[in-house]
């Protein structure tokens, strides 16, 4: 066990998989220089310019070429730089990668990983800050992954590269420097399995990506008030670990979904609806969702903060759910 | 800028009669397949849109018959001819058009997503120009493993106004990939004349601006196309990087089979009908001394084959309902949990 960063864990994951499987390669802008965040640092020197390929600023062709290269027998890891830029490659991801296997009757698989850094980060404004995971969860054929810790970024990226499906892999820009313990040896985290980040009896907080950290911060405040919140980090959004969520909410009777993305039609709506459909009779409080207002993310810090979910907001929402019904109504 | 013409050709007696008769056979098979498909459409058997390539058969034959079976192609929504010429089984293709079990894609793709990976046909595409980056990526994979294959990518004149055309050609050039781009210029972008929508000199000029050698060819001249395709494919296979063939041809039908194409001038259509690529090749072969009975058999055997193919597809069962849930994804397999 060693302490490492979320960023370094991803570098290690790709290096290990490229070492293990010569058909794995990466393509994207500025990768030879380490990528925009340094997550590819040292890899071109180690694996060569053919396997760590510097591409033109051609997002559609990066993703489309990865689809063709995947169908022709390689395992490309696509770097989209910012998830916002991946919208230039929407046809390639949604119409091509996600559907090729089905449309062609199983003649081909498309084993690619589309790395799309998400989230708010240093006043990056409306075109470099979005979290659009719900879009991809909506598309049959795609797997959607959003790691929150260094160990998970190592283990999930390795699993994503080994998967035969196209995987939308959403790393959070504000987590690159986050540190955590990572196992020394081979470490794989299965896709589709949640992690109980904190056990608790009173309320279940379901979250992912950077909101794991924010939610855990909120639970410290709540614990000081005698409220024990359970935090479930989904890690994979499609397929999401429904069994883990249902088992937890069955115990706590309360569900609060927290995500950085816009609340309206966010993935929290899917979780809330599913739990309401299956556990309505066990709920001790109405299901709550906490996400961003439906506004673009602004540049100025005070305005950017208007779109930010904070530990205080999470604690307040949980507190309200634990209040007696009469108090909630008021 | 004029297309390669008949004058540049060797005398008829020097034609490779056996080779070009095989091309004629393929062209007749494509036409007969599509005529059978149109009959299937009129009977209500073909359920969705089909985009016939009647009039464009020489392009598919010239390119695909100069490729090896292991070479790869990417096609368009107008892709029956490419698929058949690359060696796909006509029976499985027609079953696919009818959405039946035993179709090339198990009835899940239909005409617009027809594919046969066993012969290197990596798919038609319902999105104009989307196959260009995919073709480039397939070539990139070939280059990474140092394989001998090349990739041919067909697209129409409308596709050159989409961004992926520029992105894909640029990519193929800078990575020096083994791709033959084939722009089948049938003059119409769906139902609007492409010339009215396209700045500059078109596909070849745009390719040359990126340093990609390009030729403008008469797409209804099967003999000239064969020679040009053979040379271009040899150059691409030799590692000289991508090439582009800008092939001027004509779509004798509307955009889809349901499109009566009343927006076109009848004289224009008749002028192109007079230049029918199959009739021209048959005439050249007759002049070169090929037995007229052999030429007639080329037509009648194709018609008989495709009549059988349609009958077979008509009798084939629908796919098993489980196929709707199959081959979506392994992780989160909807066969286990789709909601």
Boltz contact constraints between the chains, C-beta under 6 A:
constraints:
  - contact:
      token1: [A, 58]
      token2: [B, 167]
      max_distance: 6.0
  - contact:
      token1: [A, 60]
      token2: [B, 164]
      max_distance: 6.0
  - contact:
      token1: [A, 60]
      token2: [B, 167]
      max_distance: 6.0
  - contact:
      token1: [A, 61]
      token2: [B, 133]
      max_distance: 6.0
  - contact:
      token1: [A, 61]
      token2: [B, 167]
      max_distance: 6.0
  - contact:
      token1: [A, 61]
      token2: [B, 168]
      max_distance: 6.0
  - contact:
      token1: [A, 61]
      token2: [B, 171]
      max_distance: 6.0
  - contact:
      token1: [A, 64]
      token2: [B, 133]
      max_distance: 6.0
  - contact:
      token1: [A, 64]
      token2: [B, 134]
      max_distance: 6.0
  - contact:
      token1: [A, 65]
      token2: [B, 133]
      max_distance: 6.0
  - contact:
      token1: [A, 65]
      token2: [B, 136]
      max_distance: 6.0
  - contact:
      token1: [A, 65]
      token2: [B, 137]
      max_distance: 6.0
  - contact:
      token1: [A, 65]
      token2: [B, 140]
      max_distance: 6.0
  - contact:
      token1: [A, 66]
      token2: [B, 137]
      max_distance: 6.0
  - contact:
      token1: [A, 67]
      token2: [B, 134]
      max_distance: 6.0
  - contact:
      token1: [A, 68]
      token2: [B, 134]
      max_distance: 6.0
  - contact:
      token1: [A, 68]
      token2: [B, 137]
      max_distance: 6.0
  - contact:
      token1: [A, 68]
      token2: [B, 138]
      max_distance: 6.0
  - contact:
      token1: [A, 69]
      token2: [B, 137]
      max_distance: 6.0
  - contact:
      token1: [A, 69]
      token2: [B, 140]
      max_distance: 6.0
  - contact:
      token1: [A, 69]
      token2: [B, 141]
      max_distance: 6.0
  - contact:
      token1: [A, 71]
      token2: [B, 122]
      max_distance: 6.0
  - contact:
      token1: [A, 72]
      token2: [B, 138]
      max_distance: 6.0
  - contact:
      token1: [A, 72]
      token2: [B, 141]
      max_distance: 6.0
  - contact:
      token1: [A, 73]
      token2: [B, 141]
      max_distance: 6.0
  - contact:
      token1: [A, 74]
      token2: [B, 141]
      max_distance: 6.0
  - contact:
      token1: [A, 91]
      token2: [B, 127]
      max_distance: 6.0
  - contact:
      token1: [A, 91]
      token2: [B, 130]
      max_distance: 6.0
  - contact:
      token1: [A, 95]
      token2: [B, 127]
      max_distance: 6.0
  - contact:
      token1: [A, 96]
      token2: [B, 130]
      max_distance: 6.0
  - contact:
      token1: [A, 101]
      token2: [B, 327]
      max_distance: 6.0
  - contact:
      token1: [A, 102]
      token2: [B, 327]
      max_distance: 6.0
  - contact:
      token1: [A, 102]
      token2: [B, 328]
      max_distance: 6.0
  - contact:
      token1: [A, 103]
      token2: [B, 109]
      max_distance: 6.0
  - contact:
      token1: [A, 103]
      token2: [B, 113]
      max_distance: 6.0
  - contact:
      token1: [A, 104]
      token2: [B, 105]
      max_distance: 6.0
  - contact:
      token1: [A, 104]
      token2: [B, 115]
      max_distance: 6.0
  - contact:
      token1: [A, 104]
      token2: [B, 123]
      max_distance: 6.0
  - contact:
      token1: [A, 105]
      token2: [B, 105]
      max_distance: 6.0
  - contact:
      token1: [A, 105]
      token2: [B, 106]
      max_distance: 6.0
  - contact:
      token1: [A, 105]
      token2: [B, 108]
      max_distance: 6.0
  - contact:
      token1: [A, 106]
      token2: [B, 327]
      max_distance: 6.0
  - contact:
      token1: [A, 107]
      token2: [B, 117]
      max_distance: 6.0
  - contact:
      token1: [A, 108]
      token2: [B, 117]
      max_distance: 6.0
  - contact:
      token1: [A, 140]
      token2: [B, 328]
      max_distance: 6.0
  - contact:
      token1: [A, 141]
      token2: [B, 328]
      max_distance: 6.0
  - contact:
      token1: [A, 141]
      token2: [B, 329]
      max_distance: 6.0
  - contact:
      token1: [A, 143]
      token2: [B, 331]
      max_distance: 6.0
  - contact:
      token1: [A, 163]
      token2: [B, 331]
      max_distance: 6.0
  - contact:
      token1: [A, 164]
      token2: [B, 330]
      max_distance: 6.0
  - contact:
      token1: [A, 165]
      token2: [B, 329]
      max_distance: 6.0
  - contact:
      token1: [A, 165]
      token2: [B, 330]
      max_distance: 6.0
  - contact:
      token1: [A, 165]
      token2: [B, 331]
      max_distance: 6.0
  - contact:
      token1: [A, 191]
      token2: [B, 331]
      max_distance: 6.0
  - contact:
      token1: [A, 192]
      token2: [B, 331]
      max_distance: 6.0
  - contact:
      token1: [A, 238]
      token2: [B, 332]
      max_distance: 6.0
  - contact:
      token1: [A, 239]
      token2: [B, 332]
      max_distance: 6.0
